[in-house]
Amino acid sequence: MNRTVSMALAALLAAAGPLTAQEDELPFPEGWEVRFDREGASMEDLRFVTMPPGMHVTTGPAMIAYHPDSTATGSYTLESEVFLFDPEDRREGFGFFVGGSNLDGESQRYTYFLLRQGGEFLVKVREGTETRVIQDWTAHEAIRSWAQGGDATARNHMALQVDGNEVTFLVNDAAVWEGEASSVATDGIFGLRINH
């Protein structure tokens, strides 16, 4: 049986700064945890709040955010809507991760799928402190870039489909990468992945 899980993320590509009055009143997502890539990174450099229908993130350090109870195994579809705002010439990646295990330890492992300004995507696997490139930054016509629209945001629907040993990463219903599920981590915790 294939089940569908979903997340919503509004991501603002901007250096961390003072909270707006609206953000200051919004809560940190209940039960969620954050792990930064670099030791010594601080929650002071991150704005991560619940803003229905999802979360609003203003970034500083590269990080993952997740709820420990959010897990998916076997055959499933994970969907996420990502809204990218004016990047001000930055090209950092935003998206999700799956297959998370030992996320609070030295042997952390997960697969992540990111989009960035310029209409590019990336698929990588993190294993401890190392990362393994599955698909390096690659342009794809299905990805909506902020610079294209003239709108305040670039809205992209991201998805991962795991069906037996087949895995497909999609953006706006177009398959951007397909391969064997055994080549990446798919069983475990899922959550948000945001670069610096």
ABEGO torsion letter per residue (X at the ends): XBBBBBBBBBBBBBBBBBBBAAAAABBBBBGBBBBBABBGBBAAABBBBBBOABBBBBBBBBBBBBBAABBBBEBBBBBBBBBBBBAGGBABBBEBBBGBBGAABAABBBBBBBBBBGGBBBBBBBBEABBBBABBBBBBAABBBAAAAGBABBBBBBBBBBBEABBBBBBGGBBABBBBAAABBABEBBBBBBBX
